[in-house]
Amino acid sequence: MMEEEEFEFAEDLEAILHLTPEVQLAIEQVFPSQDPLDRADFNAVEYINTLFPTEQSLANIDDVVNKIRLKIRRLDDNIRTVVRGQTNVGQDGRQALEEAQIAIQQLFGKIKDIKDKAEKSEQMVKEITRDIKQLDHAKRHLTTSITTLNHLHMLAGGVDSLEAMTRKRQYGEVANLLQGVVNVLEHFHKYMGIPQIRQLSERVKAAQSELGTQILADFEEAFPSQGTKRPGGPSNVLRDACLVANVLDPRIKQEIIKKFIRQHLSEYLVLFQENQDVAWLDKIDRRYAWIKRQLLDYEEKYGRMFPEEWCMTERIAVEFCHITRVELAKVMRTRAKEIEVKLLLFAIQRTTNFEGLLAKRFTGCTLTDAPGQKRPESPLDPTNPFLEDEPGEDVGTDKDEDLAKPRKPKAPDNPFHGIVSKCFEPHLYVYIESQDKNLGELIDRFVADFRAQGPPKAGTEEGGAVLPSCADLFVYYKKCMVQCSQLSTGEPMIALTTIFQKFLREYAWKILSGNLPKSSSNSGGLTISSLLKEKEGSEAAKFTVDELCLICSILSTAEYCLATTQQLEEKLKEKVDKVLVERINLTGEMDTFSTVISNSIQLLVQDLDAACDPALTAMSKMPWQSVEHVGDQSPYVTSIIMHIKQNVPIIRDNLASTRKYFTQFCIKFTNSFIPKFINHLFRCKPISMVGAEQLLLDTHSLKTVLLDLPSIGSQVLRKAPASYTKIVVKGMTRAEMILKVVMAPHEPPVVFVDNYIKLLADGNPETFQKILDMKGLKRSEQSSMLELFRQRLPTPPSGADGGPSLSFSTPTPEQESSRIRKLEKLIKKRL
């Protein structure tokens, strides 16, 4: 039996059923399986190798065969069950299909009955509503016909009445009737093909044309172009005629306005002709007084004749402004040589006042070309003149009485600004030249006052404070800027900016840089004996206390000028036209004040640095090899500390308002002093072990003093900035490392060289040579040491220079200073 079953199984394997890819894919979607036996590309050999990967696994072959046979029997049982279950499925399906067909036939019959009934119902509704629709159409057509006939009757009657009233000049009735006729005629636009309607439309147009001609003739008769106005003219008739003109072609209205204004201002052209005395700028007030009287006369006589929406008063004033601008430009062009600054400012002031009066009285609705609107001022913190309120009414005033007053809300823009005053713009060069002259005299006065009063004294309120002349200069700048912006926001503002730039530079060089104390040469070095005899109160600094206060005062003034110049640039950009904003640039002047600040700080640093030079020179000349014991700090350290305590508190107190520049002073002094101190350390040779210990003690004392430099001599202890502390620690630590290397024994040489490389991290043979000189080694010993040093240096990375250098993360400040100093020397030699 077993052999027969195996034979049958083999036959079944040979007769494998092959399915199409579509059927196989459908089976995988319906019955997903991970069993390898269910795969379409099943390989029996691979499957057996998976079951028995090694020879040792063949020991379980019987168990595997039994499991497979058990699985085959279960599959056979499942197949038989499924086959038996499908025996009666075909018969049941046919019976269900027949029942469904019968149900569909019954449903179709019912739907057909419902459709027939619906068609019958629709037919009945149409028969019922047919008569109602006819009645609705008839009603709508009848209503339209009645309305059209009524409009036609109104149009025909209105046209007849319009023609009759036109002949009788009954303008009051015509004004109302004409508007109604025009409105009714709009309903007949689609009927213009009818001759009668077209005829009525032509009669309306003819009546409108006749009315326009007739009204113009009436105004010409009442207000003739030549001669004087007729007193007591037909104002009532003309008033009604204006109402009719509102309905007619707008050109009629414009012609009436034009003729009336021309006749009303004809007297002005005669009185203020170019050859008349009253036409010149000194009598410009008479022009504005004349128009004020004319406007009052117009309001009294003709105010009710023209409709309010015509704004005739404003139109007269605007036309007067246009004529005045042209006439003033003509007379100033003819008599340009007679224009003086005071006369020009007087005329501009009166003109701008008149423009302001117009803005209060009128809205500017009749202006065809509105003048450029000024940009609103942005609220800023009032720390200088350019951040305060600006007077806008009196151009020529010399006082700033409103500086201390609280800020007021900004007045609305004046639409009439420049309507007359624009004519003064071509002649503003007179004003610009005057300001150039005035500013030159102001700078000269500042120089004379400074020489007469002398520099600020130490211990006074002026010491270290901003120079008063600085505030005066910028207040004058503000006044000029406000005046010029009210006169013009175009090219004159650019010219004024150029003048500002010129005198900002002059102030920087004449008042600030020109008064900086000049550094003098050193009067000679100090010996050891003189250091020992030096008293606490002796004078070692090159600058006196008053000179230090002057330098600090100039520095504070330069900082104020720098900040205020930036605000001045912003204000000028706000005042000038947008197209000219890019031409406002005060960067060069701000750089000039920055240079003054830098020079002032450098002078303070050089002064303190030079005061410490004799002490450092004395340090390098001391016999360090003969020092027998370590004591307190050396006299040269005491001298350096004394000079620091003398200068730094004075500088700090005078730079209290500019703390950041005091910090810069401390940083620059440290960057200058520490490399110089290290250079003098290298000159101390030879040094004994005890001498090196004494120098290390002195170095630590200087390090402590430098760390406390920003607050030295101050009752208020303030922590030094982290950036400054980092510079001091790095620089003085290097000095300490140099002394520790000097203290280390040079035997054995390998240990000494490795210790040097570890402590100093300096691959420069010159530095190593200096260390050997400080230790007092002989030339023969130094040669072997240098050779060993070159051998022990780390190999530089690929692509680096071939010189003996080490690669470190960040150079110390003294290294940077030394490099800069070398570069400066090299540039000077080449120059």
C-alpha positions, 0 to 999 in steps of 0.5 A, a space after each residue: 500500500 505504501 508503494 502504491 501511494 508513493 507511486 500515485 503521489 509521483 504521478 500527481 507531481 508530474 501532472 502539475 496544474 499550470 494556471 495563468 498569471 491573472 488567475 494566480 494573482 486573483 488567488 493570491 489576493 483572495 487567499 493570501 499565504 506565506 506558505 512556500 507550497 502555495 507559491 506559483 514558482 514552487 521548486 521542490 528541490 529548494 524546498 527540500 534543501 530548506 528542510 534538510 540543509 545539512 546531512 545531520 538534519 536527515 535524521 528527522 526525515 521520518 518526522 518530516 514525511 509524516 507531517 507532510 502526509 498528514 497535511 496532504 490528508 487534511 487537504 484531501 478532506 477539505 477538497 472532498 467537503 467543498 466538492 460535496 457542498 457544491 453538488 446542489 449549488 447549480 440546481 439552487 442557482 437556476 431556481 433562484 434565477 427563475 424567481 428573480 426573472 419573474 420578480 423583474 417582469 412584475 416590477 416592469 409592469 408596475 413601472 409602466 402603469 405608473 408612467 402611463 398615469 403620470 403622462 395622463 396627469 401632465 396632460 390634464 395640468 397643461 390643459 388647466 394652466 393653458 388659459 392662465 398663462 395666456 392671461 399672464 402674458 396679456 397682463 404683462 404686455 398690457 402693463 408694459 404698454 400702459 407704462 410706455 404710453 404714460 412715459 411717452 405722454 410725459 415725454 411729449 408734454 415735457 418736451 413741449 413745456 421745456 421748449 416753451 420755458 426755454 424761450 421764457 427763460 424760466 430756468 427754475 422750472 426748466 432745471 427740474 423739468 429737464 432732469 425728468 425729461 432726460 430720465 424718461 428719455 432713457 426708457 426709450 433707448 430701445 425704441 429709437 428706431 421708431 420715427 416719433 421717438 427719434 424725433 422727440 429725442 432730437 428735440 430734447 437735444 436741441 433744447 439742451 443745446 439752446 439752453 446752453 447757448 442761452 445761459 452762456 449768453 446770459 452770463 456774458 451779458 451779466 459779467 462782460 469780459 471787458 468793462 466792470 461787473 454790472 452791479 445788481 445783475 440778474 442773480 436769481 435768474 443766473 442762480 436758476 441757470 446754474 441749476 440748469 447747467 448742472 443737468 446740461 453737458 459738463 462743458 457748459 458748467 466749466 465754461 461758466 466757471 472759467 468766464 466768471 473767475 477770469 472776469 473776477 480776477 481781471 482786476 488783479 492782473 492789472 493791479 499787480 502787473 510786473 512793472 508795478 511796485 506792488 508786484 515785488 516780493 517786499 509787498 507780497 502781503 498786498 496780493 494776499 490781502 487783495 484776494 481775501 477782500 475779493 473772496 469776502 466780496 464774492 461771498 457777500 454778492 454772489 455766494 448764493 448764486 452758484 450751487 454749493 457743490 461748485 465750490 466757487 470760492 475755492 476755485 477762485 482762490 486756486 486760480 488766484 494761486 496759479 496766476 500768482 505763482 506764474 507772475 511771481 516766477 516772472 518778476 523774480 526771473 526779471 529781478 533775480 539780482 535784487 533777491 536777498 535772503 531776508 526778502 526771500 524768506 519773508 516772501 516764503 513765510 507769508 506765502 506758506 502762511 497764506 497756503 496754511 490759511 487756505 488749508 484751514 478754509 478749504 478742503 482742496 477738492 477742486 485741485 486737479 494736480 494735488 501737491 506731493 503729500 509729506 510723509 508722516 513723522 515717525 515718533 522717536 525717542 527725543 535724545 537730540 534736536 532731530 527727535 523733537 517736535 518741529 515748528 511748522 507755522 513760522 519759517 523764519 523764527 529763530 527760537 525753539 520755544 516748543 522743544 520742552 513742550 509735550 508732543 502734539 498730534 501731527 496736523 493733517 497734510 496741507 493740500 495747498 502746500 507749494 501751490 504758490 511757494 513752488 515758484 521760489 524753488 529755483 531761487 533757493 540757491 540764495 538761501 543755501 548760499 546764506 546757510 553755507 556762509 552762516 555755518 562757516 561763521 558758526 564753526 569759526 565762532 565755535 573755534 574762537 569760543 573754545 580757544 577763549 574758554 579753554 578745555 573743560 577742567 577736571 572736577 567740573 561738570 564740563 569735564 568729560 561732558 559733551 561740548 556745548 557747541 555740538 548741541 548748538 550745531 545740530 539745533 541750527 541744522 534742525 532749524 535749517 532742515 525744517 525751513 528748507 523742507 517747508 520751502 522745497 523737498 526736491 533738489 534744494 534739500 540735496 544741496 542743503 545736505 551737501 552743506 551739512 556734510 561739509 560742516 560736519 567734517 569741518 566740526 570733526 576736524 577743527 573742533 574735535 580732532 584739532 583740539 586733541 592733545 598732541 603726544 610728546 616724546 618720552 623725556 627719558 627712561 627711568 633707572 632702578 635707583 630712580 624707581 626706588 626713589 619714585 614717590 606715589 604722587 610723582 608725575 609720570 603720565 605725559 598728559 595732565 588730568 585736564 588733558 585727559 578730561 579734554 580727550 574724554 570730552 572730545 570722545 563723548 562729543 564724537 559719540 553724540 555727533 555720530 548718533 545724532 548724524 545718523 538721526 539727521 540722515 533719517 530725518 533728511 530721508 523723511 523730508 526729501 522726495 522719494 526719488 531723491 532718498 538714495 542721494 542722502 548718505 551721511 556714512 562718510 561723516 559718521 565714519 569721520 566721527 568714528 575715526 575721532 573716537 578711535 583716535 581719542 581712545 588710542 591717545 588714552 591708550 598711548 598715554 598710559 602705555 608710555 607711562 608704563 614704558 620706563 618701568 618695563 625698561 627698568 625691568 629688562 635692565 635689572 640683574 635677575 641673575 643675581 637675585 638671591 631671594 624672592 620678596 614682595 613685588 618689584 619696584 617696577 610693578 609698583 610704578 606700573 600699578 601707580 600709573 594705572 591707578 592715576 589714569 584709569 579712574 579719571 578716564 572711567 569717571 569722564 566716560 561714565 556716559 559712554 561705558 562701551 568706549 571705556 571698555 574698548 579703552 581697557 581692551 586696547 590697553 591690555 592688547 598693547 601692554 601684554 605683548 610689550 610686557 612679554 617682549 621685555 620679559 625676553 630681554 631679561 637675560 640671564 635669569 636665575 631660578 630665584 629671579 624667575 620666581 620673582 618675575 613670576 610673582 611680579 607677573 601674577 601681581 600685574 595679572 591681578 591688577 589688569 583683571 581689576 582694571 575696569 573697576 580699579 579705584 572705584 567704590 562700586 565694584 563692577 564685574 569686568 566684561 567676559 571678553 576683557 577678562 578672557 584677553 587678560 587671562 590668555 595674555 598673562 598666562 602666556 607670560 607665566 608659561 614663559 617663566 615656568 619654562 625658564 625655571 624648568 631644568 634644561 637637563 635632560 634636553 628632550 624633557 625640556 623641549 617637550 615641556 616647552 612645546 606643551 606649555 607654550 605651544 609655539 613652533 617658532 624657533 626664534 621664541 625658543 632661542 629667546 627662552 634659551 638666552 633667558 636661561 643663559 645657555 652657551 651657544 654650543 648648548 643652544 645649537 644642540 637644543 635648537 636641532 632637538 627642538 626642530 626634530 621634536 616639533 609635530 609634523 604639520 598637516 599636508 598642504 601647510 607651509 614648510 616652516 616650523 609652525 604648530 597648528 593651534 585652535 585660536 591665536 592668543 591676543 598678544 600673538 595677534 598684536 605681534 603679527 599686526 605690529 610686524 605687518 605695520 613695520 613691514 608696510 612702513 619699510 616698503 613705503 
